[in-house]
């Protein structure tokens, strides 16, 4: 059975927020942890907004999973890092700028250490800027989606998702 479960994801979220807060010198916290089971096609439909996708794999059982970060979270981190204010315009861009991609990659670089801190062995496969470019699951496959609200200084800025399948 997969080592990724609710308890490990809660611990991973805490480690991940600590690592990225330290790295970017921001007060990032993840709140309102929740999990749901749904078909991958439903997840795609519900998540049509722009997201940064990190595709990873559990080394023990070779099961792929994705970690998705809303562009809103990346933009707020970038703004706060470079200007000390996380505030955003009302319209989000379709593509990330060079500096926003830099911050997105820095966030992605802390995904694996957060897993290692919680004794889960995973490997990084790649980052993508569009969910439709990543196909780790069949559209009719049941997946578990763990989600957190992403906050900076207690203000909400998007969602962090981790999705994996139920395949043994």
Secondary structure, DSSP 8 states (H G I E B T S, - for coil): --S--HHHHHHHHHHHHHHHHHHHT--EEEEEEEEEEEEHHHHHHHT-S-EEEEEEEETTT--EEEEEEEHHHHHHHHHHHHHS-----SS--SS--HHHHHHHHHHHTTHHHHHHTTT--EEEEEEES-GGG--SS-TT-EEEEEEEEEEETTEEEEEEEEEEE---
